[in-house]
Amino acid sequence: MEPGLPREKEQGLQNGANEKDLLITALHRDIAAMQRQQDENARLYQALLEMSPDMMFIIGRDEKYLFVNDAAAALAEKKPPEMVGRLLSEFFPADIAEYHLERVRRVFETGKPVVNQVPFLLPPRQIWAESRMIPVKDGAGEVVSVLGITRDVTDQKLAENALRESEERFKQVIEQMPYPVEIFSPDGTAVMVNAAFLDLMKIPSPELVIGKYNLFSDPIAAEIGIIDEVKKAFNGSTVYLSELAFPMDKINKDLFVGKNVTAFLDTTVFPVYLMPGELFHVVVIYKDITERMQAQRALQENEKKMRTQYKCFPVPTYTWQNSGDDFVLVDFNDAALHFTSGALQNLLGKSLSEVFSHDPKVLGEMRRCLREKTVFTVESPYVFPISKTEKYLNVTYVFVEPDLVMVHTEDVTEKQKLEQEIRRAEHLESIGLLAGGIAHDFNNLLAGIFGYIGLAREYGKTNENVKDCLDKAMLVFGQAKALTQQLLTFSKGGSPVRRLASIAEILRDMSAFVLAGSDVKAELSFPGELWDCEVDTGQLGEVINNLLINAQQAMPEGGVIDIMAENHTVVDHCTTPLKPGKYVKIGIQDHGIGIPEKYLSRVFDPFFSTKQQGSGLGLTIAYSIIKRHDGHIEVHSEPGKGTIVRIYLPASREAAHPEPSKDGEPRMGHGRILLMDDEEFLLDAIGKVITSLGYQVDGVKSGQDAVELYKKAKQSATPFDAVILDLTIPGGMGGKQAMQEIQKIDPGVRAIATSGYSEDPVISDPASSGFRGALRKPYSIEELGAVIEKVLSEP
């Protein structure tokens, strides 16, 4: 037997059959087997099509169904046999039928599948279907039919729509959130940011962030040091990062160039999962607390400043905390510590009733402040708890929530003294108004008397008896003149006529004169470089005279009066009522009986005196004179130890020059003088005095007449060489106004001002109003002659 011969062929040959018959038989058998297999496969494919949940059908070129499975027939509410061999358009609405037929035709034309996903309205409901049209070709590749497969994806579509709507709502919620939000994919790339985040970071568009920014590659995040913390959220943990400082000038360099801007953010980072263990996104929510942090820092700075201000506040301040019906000292500032000389250190933590047991009104005031929750001020004397000394204090009680009372204390002891000085000055001023009026009229009378007596002395030189009487009359007149000077001191007309003088010289001369022949000795102490002052030497001499007499009378058994003077500089916040500057400080100290404390506040009052004899005007006059010299006078005394009076006078930078001595004889001259005075007797008396000095004189009673007469004389061959004008003309033009009009006629006029009531500063400073000299009534023939000579001799 040949190798490899099939067993059937081998058996057939053995049975005598020829080889050809055997091959034909085998071929028929194989064909039958193949047919059976094809039939089996067709039944299997048909079963699969019929059993498939998808709607399947086959349509021929005539657009009739060749096959319909149960699912497809159920869609049309038919059975498959009812649809096979019939047109598709018979079973569906025209639009749906046309939609499917158009795709079937396209498959026949192109030979390519067509896939679509569209909604179908198949009453009573609408479905979403995924439709596939697949060509069925014969052996020659010709499309003989189209297999349609339609899958109902309504539930999937609804789920997708629901998911899409959910995502949209989620995005809207994130977008509308007032807090900045960033959402990252698992690799750290930003997939969403909301408007609040863009506004915070000053980023104009989300496209600049989404898909372009990666958290893990951000150098700013690395600099802040948050990457390791944020990675915990990517590993499943929720992370809270408080008070993160974001350098905005580095994040947005274009916007914050050249600025140091920091934003403070509370940051929450948490993961979002779609399925357990499957990270979907990481959400970062920021809360901008920059304003809160700035407010906290500002509050801290403010508290620090307030604490510093409290400690450095110049007014002593104490803080007491309520404790039942009492208060405990819990704090005080540096001024309070200094004010109590450090004693407060021992009182900290002690109760008010213990500290001020000697002064129960303090506890009552504290309770009132706490009860009324208010602020009020009390000015009253208080006794200090440590030293037991009494001070006059201005105390302000301030309620501070919830149970504190802050007490501000201002020592107004010196203020009380200054107010007393002011009251005294006002009292003197009221007396001065009366005294000034009397002095004015009295000086006018004295001026006339002085003139007539002076003339009588000149006329009676040859008669010794007459001259002697008139000399004595002049002595009495001098006393009357001194009395009017005292009255002027009270009045506004007592302005000093100042000149530069040596204080040391005045003190030496007055002490030698007053204490001559007494059992009281003066001890003088002056520095070699003592400053000079611009003073009215007559008024200041009167002050020293009164003070030395008082000191002498305070030591009836004799003794030593210490007279001192020194340079003194007054600075701000001084307790004396003086402007800052340089002064000469004078001290006159006796070692006598002293003055009781209860009288010290009244020693400058007019007519007050503890002596049995005396007018009580000595210190009052001294006070008024020193005040008019822009100075200050004060008295300190201790019974049994003596009294010291201190005087402060403004110093001058110029050195004093000695005043030339007078020979006591009238100065004779020649020329024409215009005299203006409203008193008839003064025109007569002073006119005769001027005539006796060798001058021609014309007298008028008003400023208007003086101007007219001067104008006429100016236009004549005999003009006036000088004019003497009274400053005060009741109801008419005074000397100052007349001088202004005369200067218009003659700018070079030589004029002398005179007054018995020197209210106008012209007497103390005549040059300021154009006058060449000034005379205070009453004046002597010698004084008048000297002034006229001086005025006429000036260039």
Secondary structure as the mmCIF struct_conf table of DSSP 4:
data_model
#
loop_
_struct_conf.conf_type_id
_struct_conf.id
_struct_conf.beg_label_comp_id
_struct_conf.beg_label_asym_id
_struct_conf.beg_label_seq_id
_struct_conf.end_label_comp_id
_struct_conf.end_label_asym_id
_struct_conf.end_label_seq_id
TURN_TY1_P TURN_TY1_P1 PRO A 3 GLY A 4
HELX_RH_AL_P HELX_RH_AL_P1 ARG A 7 ASN A 15
TURN_TY1_P TURN_TY1_P2 GLY A 16 GLY A 16
HELX_RH_AL_P HELX_RH_AL_P2 GLU A 19 MET A 51
BEND BEND1 PRO A 53 ASP A 54
STRN STRN1 MET A 55 GLY A 60
TURN_TY1_P TURN_TY1_P3 ARG A 61 ASP A 62
BEND BEND2 GLU A 63 GLU A 63
STRN STRN2 LYS A 64 LYS A 64
STRN STRN3 TYR A 65 VAL A 68
HELX_RH_AL_P HELX_RH_AL_P3 ASP A 70 LEU A 75
TURN_TY1_P TURN_TY1_P4 ALA A 76 GLU A 77
HELX_RH_AL_P HELX_RH_AL_P4 PRO A 80 MET A 83
TURN_TY1_P TURN_TY1_P5 VAL A 84 GLY A 85
BEND BEND3 ARG A 86 ARG A 86
STRN STRN4 LEU A 87 LEU A 87
HELX_RH_3T_P HELX_RH_3T_P1 LEU A 88 GLU A 90
TURN_TY1_P TURN_TY1_P6 PHE A 91 PHE A 91
BEND BEND4 PHE A 92 PHE A 92
HELX_RH_AL_P HELX_RH_AL_P5 ALA A 94 THR A 110
BEND BEND5 LYS A 112 LYS A 112
STRN STRN5 VAL A 114 LEU A 122
TURN_TY1_P TURN_TY1_P7 PRO A 123 PRO A 124
STRN STRN6 ARG A 125 LYS A 137
TURN_TY1_P TURN_TY1_P8 GLY A 139 ALA A 140
BEND BEND6 GLY A 141 GLY A 141
STRN STRN7 VAL A 143 ASP A 152
HELX_RH_AL_P HELX_RH_AL_P6 THR A 154 GLN A 176
BEND BEND7 PRO A 178 TYR A 179
STRN STRN8 VAL A 181 PHE A 184
TURN_TY1_P TURN_TY1_P9 PRO A 186 ASP A 187
BEND BEND8 GLY A 188 GLY A 188
STRN STRN9 THR A 189 THR A 189
STRN STRN10 ALA A 190 VAL A 193
HELX_RH_AL_P HELX_RH_AL_P7 ALA A 195 MET A 201
TURN_TY1_P TURN_TY1_P10 LYS A 202 LYS A 202
BEND BEND9 PRO A 204 PRO A 204
HELX_RH_3T_P HELX_RH_3T_P2 PRO A 206 LEU A 208
TURN_TY1_P TURN_TY1_P11 VAL A 209 LYS A 212
STRN STRN11 ASN A 214 ASN A 214
HELX_RH_3T_P HELX_RH_3T_P3 LEU A 215 SER A 217
HELX_RH_AL_P HELX_RH_AL_P8 PRO A 219 ILE A 224
TURN_TY1_P TURN_TY1_P12 GLY A 225 GLY A 225
HELX_RH_AL_P HELX_RH_AL_P9 ILE A 227 PHE A 234
TURN_TY1_P TURN_TY1_P13 ASN A 235 GLY A 236
STRN STRN12 VAL A 239 PRO A 247
HELX_RH_AL_P HELX_RH_AL_P10 MET A 248 ILE A 251
BEND BEND10 ASN A 252 ASN A 252
TURN_TY1_P TURN_TY1_P14 LYS A 253 LEU A 255
BEND BEND11 PHE A 256 PHE A 256
TURN_TY1_P TURN_TY1_P15 VAL A 257 GLY A 258
STRN STRN13 THR A 262 MET A 275
TURN_TY1_P TURN_TY1_P16 PRO A 276 GLY A 277
STRN STRN14 GLU A 278 ASP A 288
HELX_RH_AL_P HELX_RH_AL_P11 THR A 290 CYS A 312
BEND BEND12 PRO A 314 VAL A 315
STRN STRN15 THR A 317 SER A 323
TURN_TY1_P TURN_TY1_P17 GLY A 324 ASP A 325
STRN STRN16 ASP A 326 PHE A 332
HELX_RH_AL_P HELX_RH_AL_P12 ASP A 334 PHE A 339
TURN_TY1_P TURN_TY1_P18 THR A 340 GLY A 342
HELX_RH_3T_P HELX_RH_3T_P4 ALA A 343 ASN A 346
TURN_TY1_P TURN_TY1_P19 LEU A 347 GLY A 349
STRN STRN17 SER A 351 SER A 351
HELX_RH_AL_P HELX_RH_AL_P13 LEU A 352 VAL A 355
TURN_TY1_P TURN_TY1_P20 PHE A 356 HIS A 358
TURN_TY1_P TURN_TY1_P21 PRO A 360 PRO A 360
HELX_RH_AL_P HELX_RH_AL_P14 LYS A 361 GLU A 372
TURN_TY1_P TURN_TY1_P22 LYS A 373 LYS A 373
STRN STRN18 VAL A 375 VAL A 383
TURN_TY1_P TURN_TY1_P23 PRO A 385 SER A 387
STRN STRN19 GLU A 390 VAL A 400
TURN_TY1_P TURN_TY1_P24 GLU A 401 ASP A 403
STRN STRN20 LEU A 404 ASP A 411
HELX_RH_AL_P HELX_RH_AL_P15 THR A 413 TYR A 459
TURN_TY1_P TURN_TY1_P25 GLY A 460 THR A 462
HELX_RH_AL_P HELX_RH_AL_P16 GLU A 464 PHE A 490
BEND BEND13 SER A 491 SER A 491
TURN_TY1_P TURN_TY1_P26 LYS A 492 GLY A 493
STRN STRN21 GLY A 494 GLY A 494
STRN STRN22 ARG A 499 ALA A 501
HELX_RH_AL_P HELX_RH_AL_P17 ILE A 503 VAL A 514
TURN_TY1_P TURN_TY1_P27 LEU A 515 GLY A 517
BEND BEND14 SER A 518 ASP A 519
STRN STRN23 VAL A 520 SER A 525
TURN_TY1_P TURN_TY1_P28 GLY A 528 GLU A 529
HELX_LH_PP_P HELX_LH_PP_P1 LEU A 530 TRP A 531
STRN STRN24 ASP A 532 ASP A 532
STRN STRN25 CYS A 533 VAL A 535
HELX_RH_AL_P HELX_RH_AL_P18 THR A 537 GLN A 553
TURN_TY1_P TURN_TY1_P29 ALA A 554 ALA A 554
TURN_TY1_P TURN_TY1_P30 PRO A 556 GLU A 557
STRN STRN26 GLY A 559 VAL A 570
TURN_TY1_P TURN_TY1_P31 ASP A 572 HIS A 573
BEND BEND15 THR A 575 PRO A 577
BEND BEND16 PRO A 580 PRO A 580
STRN STRN27 GLY A 581 GLN A 589
BEND BEND17 GLY A 592 ILE A 593
HELX_RH_AL_P HELX_RH_AL_P19 GLU A 597 LEU A 600
TURN_TY1_P TURN_TY1_P32 SER A 601 PHE A 604
BEND BEND18 ASP A 605 ASP A 605
TURN_TY1_P TURN_TY1_P33 PRO A 606 PHE A 607
BEND BEND19 THR A 610 GLY A 614
BEND BEND20 GLY A 616 GLY A 616
HELX_RH_AL_P HELX_RH_AL_P20 GLY A 618 ARG A 628
TURN_TY1_P TURN_TY1_P34 HIS A 629 ASP A 630
STRN STRN28 HIS A 632 GLU A 638
TURN_TY1_P TURN_TY1_P35 PRO A 639 LYS A 641
STRN STRN29 GLY A 642 PRO A 650
STRN STRN30 SER A 652 SER A 652
BEND BEND21 ARG A 653 GLU A 654
HELX_LH_PP_P HELX_LH_PP_P2 ALA A 655 ALA A 656
HELX_LH_PP_P HELX_LH_PP_P3 PRO A 658 SER A 661
BEND BEND22 GLY A 664 GLU A 665
HELX_LH_PP_P HELX_LH_PP_P4 PRO A 666 MET A 668
BEND BEND23 GLY A 671 GLY A 671
STRN STRN31 ARG A 672 MET A 676
BEND BEND24 ASP A 678 ASP A 678
HELX_RH_AL_P HELX_RH_AL_P21 GLU A 680 SER A 692
TURN_TY1_P TURN_TY1_P36 LEU A 693 GLY A 694
STRN STRN32 GLN A 696 VAL A 700
BEND BEND25 LYS A 701 SER A 702
HELX_RH_AL_P HELX_RH_AL_P22 GLY A 703 GLN A 715
BEND BEND26 SER A 716 THR A 718
BEND BEND27 ASP A 721 ASP A 721
STRN STRN33 ALA A 722 ASP A 726
BEND BEND28 LEU A 727 LEU A 727
TURN_TY1_P TURN_TY1_P37 PRO A 730 GLY A 731
BEND BEND29 GLY A 732 GLY A 732
HELX_RH_AL_P HELX_RH_AL_P23 GLY A 735 ILE A 745
TURN_TY1_P TURN_TY1_P38 PRO A 747 GLY A 748
STRN STRN34 ALA A 751 SER A 755
BEND BEND30 GLY A 756 TYR A 757
STRN STRN35 SER A 758 SER A 758
TURN_TY1_P TURN_TY1_P39 GLU A 759 GLU A 759
BEND BEND31 ASP A 760 ASP A 760
TURN_TY1_P TURN_TY1_P40 PRO A 761 SER A 764
HELX_RH_3T_P HELX_RH_3T_P5 PRO A 766 SER A 769
TURN_TY1_P TURN_TY1_P41 GLY A 770 GLY A 770
BEND BEND32 ARG A 772 ARG A 772
STRN STRN36 GLY A 773 ARG A 776
BEND BEND33 LYS A 777 PRO A 778
HELX_RH_AL_P HELX_RH_AL_P24 ILE A 781 SER A 793
#
